[in-house]
Amino acid sequence: MFGSRSSGARDERGQVLAIVAGGAMALLIFLGLVIDGGNAFLNRRNAQNAADLSALDATGIIATGYKSGTPATRQAVWAQLTKSIAANDCAAAGSTPCTWQAWYEGPSASGPTDLAAVTNTTGALPNNTLGVRVSVKRLPGTFLARLAGIQTWDVNTDAIAIATHPATGPAGDLLPIALKENNTCGTPPTASCFTPGQVYDLTAGKPAPGGFGWLSWTGSNDPGALSDSICTPNNPSFPLPTTFPNDPGKSNSASVRACLDKWIASGQTVLIPVYSQVVGPGNNATYTIVGIAAFVLTSRDQPAVDDIRGYFVGMYGITDPVPAGAGSVPPKPGDTSIPIGLVK
């Protein structure tokens, strides 16, 4: 009898040990995910920083070449790119191995596209070069994940920076919101109109009775047409100055709110028409558009679309007609207001 009890106790102890061992293994796996996952996340952030900053630095060389009238060379772009990559801790022989590749970017109907690899060669840039795409790969080592045979993580990031002529800008970003110029704008409006980085109420001070500040590209007052023009901007090509009819009322439809929220959430730069005067009331009002400003939308009032706010980025010094569904082209020689930004 005593022997039977002893055997049962040993079985129970064995089961407890198996459960403890299983729990310890599960805890070890969880800790591995936390530690190695956190390390991978940190390395991804570092890789993205390296890609973003080096793409901007290299594109800055390209933009400066256009601005000065003496186009940048492939060697100059390569030199700036490698300098920025090294400054951002990306080296194949580093404590965390890091490699990179880069390509010159040009325009296409669907956005920037690769033209040629950025290499240490002489010669002129590819035709219609807008900027640079940089791809960075880091290989951080693992800690507890090594127990599962995983020695490193592959962390890959991409960044594209472009410099474009102010008369164009990325496709599909001109919104039908009329913004009143101030007394310092000049004709045509210049960058002194507004203060970069300052938040403005884009829909304040609308003098047209019954008007909120919406523009109608076609004269339609349908909320569906307005939301379409906000979500997927469809402005026609037009010269400056020009007039557009007022779209009266607040047009507080769910689709208008949803389209505005899309731009607010994206943090993307959008283009806002700047007007000098408005003539007439309600349906008969027209806004005289004299310039185009770049803003990032930050908020709108709830529940009605009553105040749309955004911070000023810059003025587009347009002398050519405003393009319909604008594509991107290189800056013009001597341009002093070249926008440079990340598009990916």
C-alpha positions as CSV (number, residue, x, y, z in Angstrom):
1,M,0.0,0.0,0.0
2,F,2.8,2.4,0.9
3,G,4.6,1.6,-2.3
4,S,1.4,2.4,-4.3
5,R,1.1,5.8,-2.6
6,S,4.8,6.6,-3.3
7,S,4.4,5.9,-7.0
8,G,1.3,8.1,-7.3
9,A,3.1,11.0,-5.6
10,R,6.0,10.6,-8.0
11,D,3.6,10.7,-11.0
12,E,1.9,13.9,-9.6
13,R,5.3,15.5,-9.1
14,G,6.3,14.6,-12.7
15,Q,3.1,16.2,-14.0
16,V,3.8,19.4,-12.1
17,L,7.3,19.5,-13.4
18,A,6.0,19.1,-17.0
19,I,3.5,21.9,-16.5
20,V,6.2,24.2,-14.9
21,A,8.6,23.4,-17.7
22,G,5.9,24.1,-20.3
23,G,5.0,27.4,-18.6
24,A,8.6,28.4,-18.4
25,M,9.0,27.7,-22.1
26,A,5.9,29.8,-23.0
27,L,7.2,32.6,-20.8
28,L,10.6,32.4,-22.5
29,I,9.0,32.6,-25.9
30,F,6.9,35.6,-24.8
31,L,10.0,37.3,-23.5
32,G,11.8,36.6,-26.7
33,L,9.0,38.2,-28.7
34,V,9.1,41.3,-26.5
35,I,12.8,41.7,-26.5
36,D,13.6,40.7,-30.1
37,G,10.4,42.4,-31.4
38,G,11.3,45.6,-29.6
39,N,14.8,45.5,-31.0
40,A,13.4,44.9,-34.5
41,F,11.1,47.9,-34.1
42,L,13.9,50.1,-33.0
43,N,16.0,49.1,-36.0
44,R,13.1,49.7,-38.3
45,R,12.8,53.2,-37.0
46,N,16.5,53.8,-37.5
47,A,16.4,52.4,-41.0
48,Q,13.4,54.6,-41.9
49,N,15.2,57.7,-40.5
50,A,18.3,56.8,-42.6
51,A,16.2,56.4,-45.7
52,D,14.1,59.5,-45.2
53,L,17.0,61.8,-44.4
54,S,19.3,60.6,-47.1
55,A,16.6,60.8,-49.7
56,L,15.9,64.4,-48.7
57,D,19.6,65.3,-48.6
58,A,20.2,63.9,-52.1
59,T,17.1,65.5,-53.5
60,G,18.3,68.8,-52.0
61,I,21.4,68.6,-54.2
62,I,19.1,68.0,-57.2
63,A,16.9,71.0,-56.3
64,T,19.8,73.3,-55.7
65,G,21.1,72.4,-59.2
66,Y,17.8,73.4,-60.8
67,K,17.6,76.6,-58.7
68,S,21.1,77.7,-59.6
69,G,20.7,76.9,-63.3
70,T,23.8,74.6,-63.1
71,P,22.3,71.1,-62.9
72,A,23.7,68.7,-60.3
73,T,25.9,65.8,-61.4
74,R,25.6,62.2,-60.6
75,Q,28.8,62.4,-58.6
76,A,27.4,65.2,-56.4
77,V,24.3,63.3,-55.7
78,W,26.2,60.2,-54.8
79,A,28.6,62.1,-52.6
80,Q,25.7,63.7,-50.6
81,L,23.8,60.4,-50.4
82,T,26.8,58.4,-49.1
83,K,27.6,61.2,-46.6
84,S,24.0,61.2,-45.2
85,I,23.8,57.4,-45.1
86,A,27.0,57.2,-43.1
87,A,25.9,59.9,-40.7
88,N,22.7,57.9,-40.0
89,D,24.6,54.8,-38.9
90,C,24.1,52.6,-42.0
91,A,27.2,50.6,-42.8
92,A,27.7,47.0,-43.9
93,A,30.5,46.5,-41.4
94,G,28.6,48.3,-38.5
95,S,27.6,46.7,-35.2
96,T,24.2,46.2,-36.9
97,P,24.9,45.4,-40.6
98,C,23.1,47.9,-42.9
99,T,23.0,48.1,-46.7
100,W,21.2,50.4,-49.0
101,Q,20.4,51.2,-52.7
102,A,19.1,54.3,-54.3
103,W,17.4,55.3,-57.6
104,Y,16.7,58.6,-59.4
105,E,13.0,59.3,-59.5
106,G,11.1,60.8,-62.4
107,P,7.4,61.6,-63.2
108,S,4.8,59.2,-64.4
109,A,1.0,59.1,-64.5
110,S,0.9,57.0,-61.3
111,G,3.5,59.0,-59.4
112,P,7.3,59.0,-59.1
113,T,9.0,56.1,-60.9
114,D,12.6,54.8,-61.0
115,L,14.8,56.2,-63.8
116,A,18.2,54.8,-63.0
117,A,20.3,53.6,-60.1
118,V,22.3,56.2,-58.1
119,T,25.9,55.2,-58.5
120,N,29.3,56.8,-58.2
121,T,29.6,57.7,-61.9
122,T,30.1,61.0,-63.8
123,G,27.7,62.7,-66.1
124,A,24.4,64.5,-66.1
125,L,21.3,63.3,-64.2
126,P,18.7,61.3,-66.1
127,N,16.2,63.5,-68.0
128,N,13.3,64.8,-65.8
129,T,14.9,63.7,-62.5
130,L,12.6,64.9,-59.7
131,G,14.4,63.3,-56.7
132,V,15.7,60.1,-55.2
133,R,14.3,56.9,-53.7
134,V,16.4,55.2,-51.0
135,S,15.9,51.6,-49.8
136,V,17.6,50.6,-46.5
137,K,18.0,47.2,-45.1
138,R,19.2,46.5,-41.5
139,L,20.0,43.0,-40.1
140,P,19.8,43.3,-36.3
141,G,20.8,40.2,-34.4
142,T,18.4,38.3,-32.1
143,F,18.6,37.3,-28.5
144,L,16.1,34.7,-27.3
145,A,14.9,34.0,-30.8
146,R,18.2,32.3,-31.4
147,L,16.8,29.4,-29.5
148,A,14.4,28.9,-32.4
149,G,17.2,29.1,-34.9
150,I,16.5,32.8,-35.9
151,Q,19.8,34.6,-36.0
152,T,18.8,38.0,-37.5
153,W,15.7,39.9,-38.5
154,D,15.4,41.5,-42.0
155,V,14.3,45.1,-41.6
156,N,13.5,46.9,-44.9
157,T,12.4,50.4,-45.5
158,D,11.9,52.8,-48.4
159,A,11.7,56.6,-48.8
160,I,11.1,58.8,-51.8
161,A,11.8,62.5,-51.8
162,I,11.1,64.8,-54.8
163,A,11.6,68.4,-55.8
164,T,9.0,69.8,-58.2
165,H,8.2,72.9,-60.0
166,P,5.7,75.0,-57.9
167,A,3.3,75.2,-60.9
168,T,2.5,71.6,-60.7
169,G,2.8,69.5,-57.5
170,P,1.5,66.0,-56.9
171,A,-1.6,64.9,-58.8
172,G,-5.0,65.3,-57.3
173,D,-4.4,67.7,-54.4
174,L,-6.2,71.0,-55.3
175,L,-9.2,71.3,-53.0
176,P,-12.2,73.5,-53.8
177,I,-11.8,75.7,-50.6
178,A,-11.4,79.4,-51.2
179,L,-8.9,81.1,-48.8
180,K,-8.9,84.9,-48.5
181,E,-5.6,86.6,-49.2
182,N,-4.3,89.2,-46.7
183,N,-2.8,92.6,-47.3
184,T,0.8,91.4,-47.6
185,C,0.1,88.9,-50.4
186,G,0.9,91.1,-53.4
187,T,-0.1,90.3,-57.0
188,P,0.4,87.4,-57.7
189,P,0.4,86.2,-54.0
190,T,3.9,85.5,-52.6
191,A,5.2,83.5,-49.7
192,S,4.8,86.5,-47.5
193,C,1.0,86.0,-47.5
194,F,1.2,83.6,-44.6
195,T,3.6,82.4,-42.0
196,P,5.1,78.9,-42.6
197,G,4.0,76.5,-39.9
198,Q,1.2,78.7,-38.5
199,V,-2.3,77.3,-38.3
200,Y,-5.0,79.3,-40.1
201,D,-8.8,79.0,-40.3
202,L,-9.2,78.5,-44.0
203,T,-12.9,79.2,-43.9
204,A,-13.0,82.4,-41.9
205,G,-14.2,85.7,-43.3
206,K,-16.3,84.5,-46.2
207,P,-18.1,87.7,-47.4
208,A,-20.5,86.1,-49.8
209,P,-24.0,86.0,-48.2
210,G,-25.0,82.3,-47.9
211,G,-21.5,81.3,-48.9
212,F,-19.2,79.1,-46.8
213,G,-16.2,79.2,-49.1
214,W,-16.7,76.1,-51.2
215,L,-15.9,76.5,-54.9
216,S,-17.7,74.7,-57.7
217,W,-15.6,73.9,-60.7
218,T,-18.6,73.3,-62.9
219,G,-21.3,75.5,-61.3
220,S,-23.1,72.4,-59.7
221,N,-24.4,72.8,-56.2
222,D,-24.8,69.0,-55.6
223,P,-23.1,67.8,-52.3
224,G,-22.1,64.6,-54.1
225,A,-20.2,66.6,-56.7
226,L,-18.5,68.6,-54.0
227,S,-17.4,65.5,-52.1
228,D,-16.0,64.1,-55.3
229,S,-14.0,67.2,-55.8
230,I,-12.6,66.9,-52.3
231,C,-11.9,63.2,-52.2
232,T,-10.5,62.9,-55.7
233,P,-9.8,66.5,-56.8
234,N,-11.0,67.0,-60.4
235,N,-10.3,70.7,-61.1
236,P,-10.1,71.8,-64.7
237,S,-7.0,73.6,-66.0
238,F,-7.3,77.3,-65.5
239,P,-5.2,80.5,-65.8
240,L,-4.6,83.0,-63.0
241,P,-6.4,85.1,-62.2
242,T,-9.7,83.5,-62.9
243,T,-13.2,83.2,-61.3
244,F,-15.2,80.3,-60.1
245,P,-18.8,80.2,-58.8
246,N,-19.6,79.8,-55.2
247,D,-21.1,76.5,-53.9
248,P,-23.5,77.9,-51.3
249,G,-24.2,76.6,-47.9
250,K,-22.2,74.5,-45.5
251,S,-22.8,71.3,-47.5
252,N,-22.6,69.3,-44.3
253,S,-23.1,65.9,-45.9
254,A,-21.5,62.7,-44.5
255,S,-19.5,62.3,-47.7
256,V,-18.0,65.8,-47.5
257,R,-17.0,65.2,-43.9
258,A,-15.5,61.9,-44.7
259,C,-13.5,63.3,-47.6
260,L,-12.1,66.1,-45.4
261,D,-11.3,63.6,-42.7
262,K,-9.3,61.6,-45.2
263,W,-7.0,64.6,-45.8
264,I,-6.7,65.5,-42.2
265,A,-5.7,62.0,-41.2
266,S,-3.2,61.7,-44.1
267,G,-1.0,64.7,-43.1
268,Q,-0.5,65.2,-46.8
269,T,0.1,68.6,-48.3
270,V,-2.8,69.9,-50.3
271,L,-3.3,72.9,-52.5
272,I,-5.8,75.7,-51.6
273,P,-7.0,78.4,-54.0
274,V,-6.4,81.9,-52.7
275,Y,-8.9,84.6,-53.7
276,S,-8.7,88.4,-53.8
277,Q,-12.4,89.2,-53.9
278,V,-15.9,87.7,-54.0
279,V,-18.7,89.3,-56.0
280,G,-22.5,88.6,-55.6
281,P,-24.6,86.6,-53.1
282,G,-25.4,82.9,-52.8
283,N,-25.7,81.0,-56.0
284,N,-24.6,84.0,-58.0
285,A,-21.4,84.7,-56.1
286,T,-18.0,84.3,-57.8
287,Y,-14.5,84.1,-56.3
288,T,-11.5,85.6,-58.1
289,I,-8.7,83.1,-57.7
290,V,-5.3,84.8,-57.8
291,G,-2.9,82.2,-56.4
292,I,-2.4,78.7,-54.9
293,A,-1.2,78.0,-51.4
294,A,0.0,74.7,-49.9
295,F,-1.4,73.6,-46.6
296,V,-1.6,70.6,-44.4
297,L,-5.2,70.2,-43.0
298,T,-5.3,69.7,-39.2
299,S,-8.9,69.8,-38.1
300,R,-12.6,70.7,-38.7
301,D,-15.4,71.5,-36.3
302,Q,-18.0,69.0,-35.4
303,P,-20.7,68.0,-36.2
304,A,-21.0,70.6,-39.0
305,V,-18.2,71.4,-41.4
306,D,-18.0,74.9,-39.9
307,D,-14.2,75.7,-39.6
308,I,-11.5,74.0,-41.6
309,R,-8.0,74.6,-40.2
310,G,-4.5,73.8,-41.5
311,Y,-0.9,75.0,-41.3
312,F,0.7,76.9,-44.1
313,V,3.5,75.2,-46.0
314,G,4.3,77.6,-48.8
315,M,3.0,79.5,-51.9
316,Y,3.1,78.0,-55.4
317,G,4.5,80.8,-57.6
318,I,2.4,79.9,-60.6
319,T,2.7,81.9,-63.8
320,D,1.5,79.1,-66.1
321,P,-2.1,77.8,-66.1
322,V,-3.0,75.7,-63.1
323,P,-2.9,72.2,-64.5
324,A,-5.8,69.8,-64.4
325,G,-4.9,66.6,-62.5
326,A,-1.4,68.0,-62.2
327,G,1.6,65.8,-62.8
328,S,5.1,66.6,-61.5
329,V,7.9,68.1,-63.6
330,P,11.4,69.3,-62.5
331,P,11.8,72.8,-61.1
332,K,12.7,75.6,-63.4
333,P,16.1,77.2,-63.4
334,G,16.3,80.1,-61.0
335,D,13.2,79.1,-59.1
336,T,13.3,80.3,-55.5
337,S,10.4,78.4,-54.1
338,I,11.0,74.8,-54.9
339,P,9.1,72.5,-52.6
340,I,11.0,69.4,-51.4
341,G,9.2,66.7,-49.6
342,L,8.8,63.0,-48.9
343,V,6.1,61.3,-50.9
344,K,6.8,57.8,-49.4
